[in-house]
Amino acid sequence: MSSLLVAGTFPLVFLLVSVIIDALMLFQLKWAKLGGSFRDSAIANLVSAVVIALLSMLLLQIQNIFLALLAVLAVAWIVEGFVLMLLRKRKAAPSYLAALVANFSAFIFAYAYVLTFLLI
C-alpha cells in the first residue's frame, strides 16, 4: 500500500504543491514578504525532499499509507524547521512553528490525494 507514495508523478506534483502551499502559509504567518516566502519554501522543500529520498527505503517499510505519510511529515517538519531557522537566522521555536503550520497544510493535500485512491 505504501507504494502509492512513489506511484507516477505524485512526488513531483506534491513537491510543487508543497512549495506553493508552504510559501503562502509562510507569507500569511508574516515569515517574509511573498517573494522571500517562496524562496524559503522552495529551498526548505528541496532540502527536505532530498532527505526524504535518502530515507525512502526506511519510510516505505511502513505498511500503512497514512502512517507513512505521517512519518514523512515528521521528517519534513524537522528538516524544514532547521532550514528556515538557518535561512532567516531566527530562533528555533518560531522556525519550527512556521514549518509545522506550513507542512501540515501541505500534507492535508497529500492525505486527500491518497484517500481518493483508497475510495476508488
Backbone as CSV, one residue per row, in Angstrom:
resi,resn,N_x,N_y,N_z,CA_x,CA_y,CA_z,C_x,C_y,C_z
1,MET,0.812,-1.189,0.000,0.000,0.000,0.000,0.864,1.264,0.000
2,SER,1.998,1.243,0.663,2.861,2.419,0.717,3.463,2.759,-0.630
3,SER,3.367,1.853,-1.598,3.902,2.142,-2.921,3.135,3.271,-3.603
4,LEU,1.958,3.643,-3.089,1.235,4.789,-3.621,2.058,6.063,-3.509
5,LEU,2.956,6.134,-2.532,3.771,7.324,-2.338,4.708,7.582,-3.510
6,VAL,5.145,6.540,-4.163,6.089,6.694,-5.264,5.446,6.427,-6.611
7,ALA,4.137,6.276,-6.637,3.441,5.974,-7.882,3.379,7.206,-8.780
8,GLY,3.727,7.004,-10.012,3.572,8.049,-11.008,4.297,9.336,-10.681
9,THR,3.592,10.430,-10.880,4.174,11.750,-10.703,3.868,12.351,-9.338
10,PHE,3.303,11.563,-8.440,2.901,12.110,-7.141,4.024,12.840,-6.419
11,PRO,5.232,12.282,-6.312,6.286,13.007,-5.584,6.599,14.379,-6.187
12,LEU,6.639,14.465,-7.497,6.936,15.751,-8.137,5.783,16.734,-7.990
13,VAL,4.568,16.245,-8.181,3.395,17.106,-8.012,3.310,17.577,-6.567
14,PHE,3.545,16.659,-5.637,3.469,17.032,-4.229,4.546,18.047,-3.860
15,LEU,5.733,17.917,-4.426,6.795,18.886,-4.158,6.382,20.274,-4.643
16,LEU,5.844,20.353,-5.844,5.398,21.637,-6.386,4.263,22.219,-5.544
17,VAL,3.278,21.402,-5.220,2.152,21.862,-4.409,2.644,22.288,-3.026
18,SER,3.578,21.540,-2.456,4.125,21.876,-1.136,4.828,23.222,-1.140
19,VAL,5.603,23.475,-2.185,6.297,24.762,-2.276,5.282,25.902,-2.293
20,ILE,4.245,25.746,-3.087,3.240,26.805,-3.207,2.468,26.986,-1.900
21,ILE,1.957,25.890,-1.343,1.184,25.981,-0.099,2.057,26.490,1.045
22,ASP,3.248,25.942,1.169,4.157,26.378,2.243,4.478,27.866,2.113
23,ALA,4.745,28.319,0.887,5.071,29.734,0.686,3.905,30.625,1.078
24,LEU,2.710,30.237,0.688,1.540,31.042,1.045,1.301,31.043,2.555
25,MET,1.534,29.903,3.192,1.376,29.840,4.649,2.454,30.672,5.339
26,LEU,3.685,30.605,4.858,4.755,31.421,5.437,4.442,32.907,5.282
27,PHE,3.910,33.280,4.136,3.529,34.672,3.905,2.416,35.092,4.868
28,GLN,1.434,34.220,5.054,0.337,34.515,5.975,0.820,34.628,7.417
29,LEU,1.842,33.859,7.749,2.417,33.914,9.095,3.389,35.088,9.260
30,LYS,3.498,35.898,8.203,4.395,37.051,8.195,5.862,36.642,8.406
31,TRP,6.192,35.496,7.852,7.561,34.998,7.900,8.479,35.904,7.092
32,ALA,8.010,36.256,5.890,8.756,37.130,4.987,7.765,37.679,3.970
33,LYS,8.249,38.582,3.122,7.406,39.048,2.021,7.140,37.871,1.099
34,LEU,6.228,38.039,0.156,5.809,36.924,-0.685,6.984,36.288,-1.440
35,GLY,7.834,37.110,-2.035,8.998,36.568,-2.761,9.940,35.807,-1.846
36,GLY,10.199,36.357,-0.671,11.064,35.689,0.296,10.446,34.401,0.817
37,SER,9.131,34.407,0.980,8.444,33.194,1.434,8.550,32.090,0.392
38,PHE,8.407,32.457,-0.891,8.548,31.452,-1.947,9.979,30.933,-2.016
39,ARG,10.944,31.808,-1.873,12.352,31.376,-1.891,12.633,30.434,-0.739
40,ASP,12.233,30.832,0.462,12.472,29.993,1.641,11.750,28.661,1.520
41,SER,10.520,28.696,1.025,9.748,27.468,0.853,10.412,26.536,-0.157
42,ALA,10.855,27.089,-1.272,11.498,26.263,-2.294,12.769,25.621,-1.766
43,ILE,13.596,26.385,-1.081,14.845,25.841,-0.540,14.559,24.783,0.518
44,ALA,13.665,25.099,1.454,13.352,24.156,2.537,12.747,22.874,1.990
45,ASN,11.839,22.986,1.023,11.210,21.798,0.456,12.179,20.958,-0.348
46,LEU,13.090,21.597,-1.058,14.087,20.827,-1.819,15.024,20.071,-0.879
47,VAL,15.449,20.729,0.191,16.326,20.046,1.156,15.579,18.884,1.806
48,SER,14.335,19.107,2.213,13.591,18.015,2.854,13.293,16.897,1.851
49,ALA,13.081,17.243,0.580,12.849,16.208,-0.434,14.080,15.313,-0.594
50,VAL,15.263,15.913,-0.549,16.495,15.121,-0.645,16.629,14.203,0.572
51,VAL,16.374,14.734,1.766,16.471,13.915,2.982,15.434,12.794,2.949
52,ILE,14.218,13.104,2.524,13.171,12.079,2.447,13.549,11.029,1.404
53,ALA,14.123,11.459,0.285,14.564,10.490,-0.732,15.641,9.567,-0.167
54,LEU,16.565,10.134,0.615,17.607,9.314,1.225,17.040,8.327,2.244
55,LEU,15.956,8.717,2.898,15.313,7.851,3.897,14.161,7.026,3.322
56,SER,13.950,7.099,2.015,12.760,6.482,1.419,12.673,4.975,1.642
57,MET,13.784,4.287,1.608,13.730,2.831,1.828,13.208,2.517,3.232
58,LEU,13.614,3.298,4.183,13.142,3.128,5.553,11.670,3.531,5.670
59,LEU,11.317,4.663,5.087,9.947,5.159,5.186,8.956,4.259,4.445
60,LEU,9.385,3.672,3.337,8.482,2.815,2.566,8.252,1.451,3.226
61,GLN,8.983,1.150,4.275,8.740,-0.096,5.001,7.507,0.008,5.894
62,ILE,7.015,1.207,6.097,5.792,1.398,6.888,4.615,0.953,6.035
63,GLN,3.888,-0.025,6.494,2.832,-0.647,5.698,1.588,0.225,5.537
64,ASN,1.239,0.979,6.538,0.045,1.817,6.487,0.393,3.129,5.792
65,ILE,-0.318,3.436,4.719,-0.011,4.625,3.924,-0.145,5.906,4.735
66,PHE,-1.124,5.953,5.629,-1.335,7.163,6.424,-0.234,7.336,7.472
67,LEU,0.246,6.237,8.036,1.371,6.315,8.961,2.661,6.672,8.229
68,ALA,2.802,6.164,7.006,3.974,6.507,6.199,3.978,8.007,5.892
69,LEU,2.818,8.550,5.534,2.737,9.991,5.290,3.002,10.792,6.557
70,LEU,2.553,10.275,7.694,2.814,10.950,8.969,4.317,10.962,9.269
71,ALA,4.992,9.861,8.968,6.443,9.800,9.163,7.154,10.784,8.234
72,VAL,6.692,10.867,6.998,7.270,11.820,6.047,7.022,13.249,6.524
73,LEU,5.829,13.504,7.055,5.518,14.826,7.604,6.466,15.178,8.744
74,ALA,6.742,14.225,9.617,7.652,14.472,10.745,9.063,14.796,10.253
75,VAL,9.536,14.041,9.278,10.875,14.292,8.732,10.914,15.666,8.061
76,ALA,9.881,15.968,7.266,9.829,17.266,6.580,9.791,18.408,7.588
77,TRP,9.034,18.245,8.666,8.932,19.290,9.685,10.286,19.547,10.347
78,ILE,10.971,18.475,10.711,12.277,18.615,11.367,13.283,19.289,10.435
79,VAL,13.353,18.810,9.209,14.334,19.342,8.255,13.990,20.778,7.871
80,GLU,12.735,21.030,7.532,12.353,22.364,7.077,12.428,23.394,8.196
81,GLY,12.096,22.997,9.412,12.247,23.919,10.533,13.686,24.348,10.705
82,PHE,14.594,23.389,10.574,16.027,23.687,10.692,16.490,24.593,9.556
83,VAL,16.048,24.291,8.336,16.443,25.102,7.179,15.896,26.526,7.320
84,LEU,14.639,26.663,7.723,14.068,28.001,7.911,14.826,28.782,8.980
85,MET,15.232,28.092,10.026,15.997,28.727,11.091,17.324,29.266,10.534
86,LEU,17.973,28.500,9.698,19.243,28.930,9.111,19.061,30.045,8.089
87,LEU,18.002,29.958,7.295,17.802,30.949,6.233,17.552,32.349,6.767
88,ARG,16.774,32.450,7.838,16.397,33.765,8.356,17.078,34.094,9.683
89,LYS,17.947,33.205,10.127,18.665,33.413,11.399,17.700,33.741,12.537
90,ARG,16.664,32.920,12.625,15.671,33.096,13.682,15.818,31.989,14.703
91,LYS,15.165,32.157,15.818,15.211,31.148,16.877,14.462,29.894,16.430
92,ALA,14.721,28.808,17.148,14.145,27.519,16.778,12.623,27.512,16.890
93,ALA,12.076,28.047,17.969,10.630,27.962,18.193,9.806,28.560,17.051
94,PRO,10.062,29.811,16.637,9.252,30.337,15.532,9.518,29.632,14.203
95,SER,10.730,29.157,14.003,11.064,28.452,12.760,10.323,27.125,12.674
96,TYR,10.340,26.372,13.764,9.656,25.083,13.760,8.144,25.235,13.761
97,LEU,7.627,26.287,14.384,6.186,26.544,14.342,5.756,26.873,12.913
98,ALA,6.518,27.725,12.229,6.196,28.060,10.841,6.269,26.817,9.956
99,ALA,7.280,25.984,10.157,7.417,24.756,9.369,6.269,23.792,9.650
100,LEU,5.840,23.705,10.904,4.734,22.809,11.258,3.441,23.251,10.597
101,VAL,3.121,24.526,10.702,1.879,25.033,10.101,1.906,24.868,8.588
102,ALA,3.018,25.232,7.970,3.127,25.130,6.518,3.050,23.679,6.052
103,ASN,3.774,22.784,6.720,3.768,21.381,6.309,2.437,20.705,6.587
104,PHE,1.813,21.049,7.696,0.508,20.458,7.995,-0.488,20.810,6.896
105,SER,-0.455,22.055,6.442,-1.354,22.481,5.371,-1.069,21.723,4.080
106,ALA,0.185,21.553,3.748,0.548,20.843,2.519,0.197,19.366,2.611
107,PHE,0.363,18.778,3.786,0.099,17.348,3.910,-1.384,17.026,3.930
108,ILE,-2.233,18.008,4.191,-3.672,17.786,4.037,-3.959,17.435,2.581
109,PHE,-3.271,18.110,1.660,-3.393,17.791,0.238,-2.971,16.348,-0.029
110,ALA,-1.867,15.929,0.560,-1.366,14.565,0.345,-2.351,13.531,0.868
111,TYR,-2.885,13.763,2.062,-3.863,12.829,2.613,-5.107,12.756,1.742
112,ALA,-5.571,13.888,1.243,-6.752,13.905,0.372,-6.467,13.158,-0.925
113,TYR,-5.283,13.340,-1.470,-4.889,12.668,-2.706,-4.877,11.147,-2.520
114,VAL,-4.251,10.694,-1.456,-4.167,9.259,-1.182,-5.553,8.696,-0.875
115,LEU,-6.347,9.442,-0.144,-7.686,8.983,0.216,-8.548,8.769,-1.021
116,THR,-8.381,9.590,-2.062,-9.168,9.398,-3.281,-8.851,8.051,-3.918
117,PHE,-7.601,7.613,-3.858,-7.245,6.314,-4.406,-7.822,5.168,-3.587
118,LEU,-7.877,5.350,-2.283,-8.390,4.305,-1.422,-9.895,4.171,-1.520
119,LEU,-10.578,5.240,-1.900,-12.032,5.207,-2.019,-12.503,4.638,-3.343
120,ILE,-11.598,4.563,-4.315,-11.970,4.046,-5.644,-12.064,2.549,-5.616
